[in-house]
Amino acid sequence: MSIISRLVRFLKSHPLLFLFLLTPGIPEYLGSASQVTWIVLSPLAFFGQLAANLGLYGSGVILIREAMIRWKKGWASVFLLGVAYGIVEEGLALWTLFNPLAQPVGNLGFYGHWLGVNWVWTVGLLIFHSVYSIGLPIFLFGLIFPKLKSKSLVSMRGVRISVLALTIDSVLLFLVESLTYRNYNPGGGLLIFSGVVIAVLVFAARKLPGDFLKIKLSQPKWGPRRFAIVGALLFPSTLLTGIIAAGANIPPEIPFALDIFFAIVILTRVFNSMGASNNQEHKVALSIGLLFPIVVFGFVASIWLGNVLIVVADLFVVLFSRRLWRKWHQWTLLQRAAKQTGLPRLGESSVPRYP
């Protein structure tokens, strides 16, 4: 049995751990924001950063998924809570939404900076966190563990532990940023304003109807390939829009508005076209499309940094996506064959087993 197969089997038998690891894996390790290379160059730094990522992303996705299930809410609420999570991480903990000199922000710390906020960077990054850090892991989890899709994974004690872990992690990162950027402080006003926005987003997610942005009860309007293409467009049309606009010296209001426009149009079109039946292939294709630009970005970064270890996470995702596609494609073919021959169709509980 290959190492990949053994790892998949282990994670399949530990679904909560799988979700916990998947969440920071997509935004941090695929795109090389947190480098796998450090496991060789500096193991202590690697595991320290991994612990920080798990405390943030892992706790955040568990809390938002539990809210989705316990409140009986849909994807619109998940996206709102994802934005709230992004403000917690990038605003309260890491300050990148405010600090124009923050290392990952680059020239977007000055392009579109107004009233102490990096607005162009903020919009693109909050969309990214909402979709890729929170929404996509939950979406993939439902495809990998369909029987657990609507089931809670933790008790109230687990929820409290997640809240505590997210709080402690955020406070520690806040202190690290305070030491790293001694000449900068966002000030109490921005932090309080961020807290108010987070509270409003959580309240809105709680009150939003559960069927808002709900998949329509129909067959998919598009084929899997089109879902993959549209999914692949989200990353460059949002997060990269500001970078391109800054280089072209376009007024920052334009990418600010375009980021929001493209995100709303792409996500609403996807949900309106997905359908509610015979759509498993289409969901997998959408997931692969969303992941594709990040994998490419990580691959380019590995060449730029001259270290092939960064490609390890990207290759794992490629193999994983291929396996997931083959399983649901086979399931779809069985469904169609049963329908054409008049045999009883596979029931909702008849889901493919993953090796």
C-alpha positions as CSV (number, residue, x, y, z in Angstrom):
1,M,0.0,0.0,0.0
2,S,1.4,3.4,-1.0
3,I,2.1,6.2,1.6
4,I,-0.7,8.3,0.0
5,S,-3.2,5.4,0.4
6,R,-2.2,4.9,4.0
7,L,-2.5,8.6,4.7
8,V,-6.0,8.8,3.1
9,R,-7.2,5.7,5.0
10,F,-6.0,7.2,8.3
11,L,-7.6,10.6,7.6
12,K,-10.8,8.9,6.5
13,S,-11.0,7.2,9.8
14,H,-10.5,10.5,11.6
15,P,-12.8,13.0,9.9
16,L,-12.5,15.8,12.5
17,L,-8.7,15.6,12.2
18,F,-9.0,15.7,8.4
19,L,-11.1,18.9,8.5
20,F,-8.7,20.3,11.1
21,L,-5.7,19.8,8.8
22,L,-7.4,20.6,5.5
23,T,-8.4,24.1,6.5
24,P,-4.9,25.6,6.9
25,G,-3.6,23.4,4.2
26,I,-5.4,25.2,1.4
27,P,-4.6,28.8,2.1
28,E,-1.3,28.4,3.8
29,Y,0.7,25.4,2.4
30,L,-0.6,25.2,-1.1
31,G,0.2,28.8,-1.9
32,S,3.5,28.7,0.1
33,A,2.4,31.4,2.6
34,S,3.6,28.9,5.2
35,Q,6.4,26.8,3.6
36,V,6.6,23.1,3.9
37,T,10.4,23.6,3.4
38,W,10.7,24.7,7.0
39,I,10.1,21.1,8.2
40,V,13.7,20.4,6.9
41,L,15.3,23.8,7.4
42,S,13.8,24.6,10.8
43,P,11.5,21.9,12.3
44,L,10.9,24.0,15.4
45,A,9.7,27.0,13.4
46,F,7.6,24.7,11.1
47,F,5.7,23.1,14.0
48,G,5.3,26.4,15.8
49,Q,3.8,27.9,12.7
50,L,1.7,24.8,12.1
51,A,0.3,25.1,15.7
52,A,-0.5,28.7,15.1
53,N,-2.3,27.9,11.8
54,L,-4.3,25.0,13.4
55,G,-5.3,27.3,16.3
56,L,-6.6,29.9,13.8
57,Y,-8.0,28.0,10.8
58,G,-8.9,24.7,12.5
59,S,-10.8,26.4,15.3
60,G,-12.5,28.8,12.9
61,V,-13.7,26.2,10.5
62,I,-15.0,24.0,13.3
63,L,-17.0,26.9,14.8
64,I,-18.4,28.0,11.5
65,R,-19.4,24.5,10.4
66,E,-21.1,23.9,13.8
67,A,-22.9,27.2,13.4
68,M,-24.1,26.1,9.9
69,I,-25.5,22.8,11.2
70,R,-26.8,23.9,14.6
71,W,-28.4,27.1,13.3
72,K,-29.7,25.2,10.1
73,K,-28.1,27.8,7.8
74,G,-26.9,27.7,4.2
75,W,-23.8,28.8,2.4
76,A,-24.6,32.5,2.5
77,S,-24.3,32.4,6.3
78,V,-21.0,30.4,6.0
79,F,-19.6,33.1,3.7
80,L,-20.6,35.9,6.1
81,L,-19.0,34.0,9.0
82,G,-16.0,33.4,6.9
83,V,-15.6,37.2,6.4
84,A,-15.9,37.6,10.2
85,Y,-13.2,35.0,10.7
86,G,-11.0,36.8,8.2
87,I,-11.3,40.0,10.2
88,V,-10.4,38.1,13.4
89,E,-7.3,36.6,11.8
90,E,-6.1,39.4,9.5
91,G,-7.4,42.4,11.5
92,L,-7.3,41.6,15.2
93,A,-4.5,39.1,15.2
94,L,-2.1,39.9,12.4
95,W,-3.0,43.5,11.5
96,T,-2.5,43.1,7.8
97,L,-5.9,44.8,7.1
98,F,-4.5,48.0,8.7
99,N,-0.7,48.0,8.8
100,P,0.7,49.4,5.5
101,L,4.1,47.9,6.3
102,A,2.9,44.4,7.0
103,Q,5.2,42.0,5.1
104,P,2.6,40.1,3.0
105,V,0.7,43.2,2.0
106,G,3.4,44.7,-0.3
107,N,2.3,47.8,-2.3
108,L,-1.3,47.2,-1.4
109,G,-0.4,48.7,2.0
110,F,-0.3,52.1,0.3
111,Y,-2.5,51.5,-2.7
112,G,-6.1,52.0,-1.5
113,H,-5.0,52.8,2.1
114,W,-7.6,55.1,3.7
115,L,-8.6,55.9,7.3
116,G,-6.1,53.4,8.5
117,V,-7.4,50.5,6.5
118,N,-5.8,48.8,3.4
119,W,-9.1,48.6,1.6
120,V,-8.1,46.9,-1.6
121,W,-6.1,44.3,0.2
122,T,-8.8,43.9,2.8
123,V,-11.6,43.1,0.3
124,G,-9.6,40.6,-1.7
125,L,-8.2,38.9,1.4
126,L,-11.6,38.6,3.2
127,I,-13.2,37.1,0.1
128,F,-10.2,34.6,-0.1
129,H,-10.6,33.6,3.6
130,S,-14.4,33.3,3.3
131,V,-14.2,31.0,0.2
132,Y,-10.9,29.2,0.5
133,S,-10.1,29.1,4.2
134,I,-13.7,28.3,5.4
135,G,-16.2,27.5,2.6
136,L,-14.0,25.2,0.5
137,P,-12.9,22.9,3.3
138,I,-16.5,22.5,4.5
139,F,-17.5,21.9,0.9
140,L,-14.8,19.3,0.4
141,F,-15.6,17.6,3.7
142,G,-19.1,17.1,2.5
143,L,-17.9,15.3,-0.6
144,I,-15.4,13.2,1.2
145,F,-17.7,12.3,4.1
146,P,-21.2,12.5,2.6
147,K,-22.8,10.7,5.6
148,L,-21.4,13.3,8.0
149,K,-22.3,16.3,5.8
150,S,-25.1,17.5,8.1
151,K,-23.9,16.0,11.3
152,S,-22.2,17.9,14.2
153,L,-18.6,16.8,14.8
154,V,-18.0,18.2,18.3
155,S,-20.0,18.7,21.5
156,M,-20.6,22.0,23.2
157,R,-17.3,21.3,25.1
158,G,-15.6,21.1,21.7
159,V,-17.2,24.4,20.7
160,R,-15.9,26.0,23.9
161,I,-12.4,24.6,23.4
162,S,-12.4,25.9,19.8
163,V,-13.5,29.4,21.0
164,L,-10.7,29.3,23.6
165,A,-8.1,28.1,21.1
166,L,-9.0,30.8,18.6
167,T,-8.9,33.5,21.3
168,I,-5.6,32.4,22.8
169,D,-4.0,32.1,19.3
170,S,-5.3,35.5,18.3
171,V,-3.9,37.1,21.4
172,L,-0.5,35.5,21.1
173,L,-0.3,36.6,17.4
174,F,-1.4,40.1,18.4
175,L,1.6,40.2,20.9
176,V,4.0,38.9,18.2
177,E,2.8,41.6,15.8
178,S,3.3,44.2,18.6
179,L,6.9,43.1,19.0
180,T,7.5,42.8,15.3
181,Y,6.1,46.2,14.3
182,R,7.1,48.3,17.3
183,N,6.6,51.6,15.4
184,Y,3.1,50.7,14.4
185,N,-0.1,50.3,16.3
186,P,-3.6,50.1,14.7
187,G,-5.1,51.9,17.7
188,G,-8.1,51.1,19.8
189,G,-10.5,52.7,17.3
190,L,-9.8,50.3,14.5
191,L,-9.8,47.3,16.8
192,I,-13.1,48.3,18.3
193,F,-14.6,49.0,14.9
194,S,-13.4,45.5,13.7
195,G,-15.1,43.9,16.7
196,V,-18.3,45.7,15.9
197,V,-18.2,44.5,12.3
198,I,-17.5,41.0,13.4
199,A,-20.5,41.1,15.7
200,V,-22.7,42.5,12.9
201,L,-21.6,39.8,10.5
202,V,-22.3,37.0,13.1
203,F,-25.7,38.5,13.8
204,A,-26.5,38.7,10.1
205,A,-25.4,35.1,9.5
206,R,-27.6,34.0,12.4
207,K,-30.7,35.9,11.1
208,L,-30.2,35.2,7.4
209,P,-32.8,32.7,6.1
210,G,-31.4,29.2,5.7
211,D,-32.5,28.9,2.1
212,F,-30.7,32.1,1.1
213,L,-28.3,31.3,-1.8
214,K,-29.6,27.7,-1.7
215,I,-29.0,25.3,-4.5
216,K,-32.1,25.0,-6.7
217,L,-34.0,21.7,-6.9
218,S,-33.1,20.8,-10.4
219,Q,-30.5,19.2,-12.6
220,P,-27.1,21.0,-13.1
221,K,-27.3,23.6,-15.8
222,W,-23.6,23.3,-16.7
223,G,-21.3,20.4,-17.3
224,P,-18.4,19.6,-14.9
225,R,-15.8,21.3,-17.1
226,R,-17.6,24.6,-17.0
227,F,-17.9,24.5,-13.2
228,A,-14.2,23.9,-13.0
229,I,-13.4,26.8,-15.3
230,V,-15.7,29.2,-13.4
231,G,-14.2,28.0,-10.1
232,A,-10.7,28.7,-11.4
233,L,-11.7,32.3,-12.3
234,L,-12.6,33.3,-8.7
235,F,-9.0,33.6,-7.4
236,P,-7.5,35.7,-10.2
237,S,-10.6,37.8,-10.5
238,T,-10.6,38.8,-6.8
239,L,-7.3,38.6,-5.0
240,L,-5.2,39.4,-8.1
241,T,-7.3,42.2,-9.3
242,G,-5.9,44.7,-6.8
243,I,-2.3,43.7,-7.5
244,I,-2.8,44.3,-11.2
245,A,-4.7,47.5,-10.7
246,A,-2.0,48.8,-8.3
247,G,0.7,48.1,-11.0
248,A,-1.4,49.9,-13.6
249,N,-2.1,52.9,-11.2
250,I,-5.8,52.5,-11.6
251,P,-8.0,54.3,-9.0
252,P,-8.3,51.9,-6.0
253,E,-12.1,52.3,-6.0
254,I,-12.3,50.3,-9.2
255,P,-10.6,47.0,-8.0
256,F,-12.4,47.5,-4.7
257,A,-15.8,47.4,-6.4
258,L,-14.7,44.7,-9.0
259,D,-13.6,42.3,-6.3
260,I,-17.0,42.4,-4.7
261,F,-18.8,42.3,-8.0
262,F,-16.9,39.3,-9.4
263,A,-17.2,37.3,-6.1
264,I,-21.0,37.9,-6.0
265,V,-21.5,37.1,-9.7
266,I,-19.4,34.0,-9.7
267,L,-20.7,32.5,-6.5
268,T,-24.4,33.2,-7.3
269,R,-24.0,31.8,-10.8
270,V,-22.4,28.7,-9.4
271,F,-25.2,28.1,-6.9
272,N,-28.0,28.9,-9.4
273,S,-26.5,26.4,-11.9
274,M,-25.4,23.6,-9.6
275,G,-28.8,21.9,-9.2
276,A,-29.7,19.6,-6.3
277,S,-29.4,16.1,-7.9
278,N,-26.9,14.2,-10.0
279,N,-24.4,17.0,-9.2
280,Q,-21.6,15.2,-7.4
281,E,-19.2,15.3,-10.4
282,H,-20.0,19.0,-10.8
283,K,-19.2,19.7,-7.1
284,V,-15.9,17.9,-7.4
285,A,-15.1,19.8,-10.7
286,L,-15.9,23.1,-8.9
287,S,-13.6,22.2,-6.0
288,I,-10.8,21.3,-8.4
289,G,-11.3,24.6,-10.3
290,L,-11.1,26.6,-7.1
291,L,-7.9,24.8,-6.0
292,F,-6.2,25.0,-9.4
293,P,-4.9,28.6,-9.3
294,I,-3.6,28.1,-5.8
295,V,-1.7,24.9,-6.8
296,V,-0.3,26.8,-9.8
297,F,0.7,29.7,-7.5
298,G,2.5,27.3,-5.2
299,F,4.3,25.6,-8.0
300,V,5.5,28.9,-9.4
301,A,6.6,29.9,-5.9
302,S,8.6,26.7,-5.5
303,I,10.5,27.6,-8.7
304,W,11.0,31.2,-7.6
305,L,12.3,30.1,-4.2
306,G,14.4,27.2,-5.7
307,N,13.0,24.6,-3.4
308,V,11.0,21.6,-4.7
309,L,9.7,20.7,-1.2
310,I,7.0,23.3,-1.6
311,V,5.6,21.2,-4.4
312,V,4.9,18.3,-2.1
313,A,1.6,19.8,-0.8
314,D,0.6,20.7,-4.4
315,L,1.2,17.1,-5.6
316,F,-0.7,15.7,-2.8
317,V,-3.7,17.8,-3.7
318,V,-3.5,16.8,-7.4
319,L,-3.5,13.1,-6.4
320,F,-6.2,13.6,-3.9
321,S,-8.4,15.5,-6.4
322,R,-7.9,12.8,-9.0
323,R,-9.0,10.1,-6.6
324,L,-12.0,12.1,-5.5
325,W,-13.0,12.8,-9.1
326,R,-12.7,9.1,-10.1
327,K,-14.8,7.9,-7.3
328,W,-17.7,10.3,-7.8
329,H,-17.4,9.9,-11.6
330,Q,-17.8,6.1,-11.2
331,W,-20.8,6.7,-8.9
332,T,-22.4,8.9,-11.5
333,L,-21.9,6.3,-14.2
334,L,-23.6,3.7,-12.0
335,Q,-26.5,6.1,-11.4
336,R,-27.0,6.7,-15.1
337,A,-26.7,3.0,-16.0
338,A,-29.3,2.1,-13.3
339,K,-31.7,4.7,-14.8
340,Q,-31.2,3.6,-18.4
341,T,-31.7,-0.1,-17.6
342,G,-34.7,0.5,-15.4
343,L,-33.0,-0.9,-12.3
344,P,-33.5,0.7,-8.9
345,R,-31.3,3.8,-8.6
346,L,-28.7,4.1,-5.9
347,G,-30.2,5.7,-2.8
348,E,-28.9,8.8,-1.0
349,S,-27.2,6.6,1.5
350,S,-25.4,4.6,-1.2
351,V,-22.2,6.6,-1.3
352,P,-18.8,5.5,-2.7
353,R,-16.2,4.2,-0.4
354,Y,-12.8,5.9,-0.6
355,P,-9.7,3.7,-0.4
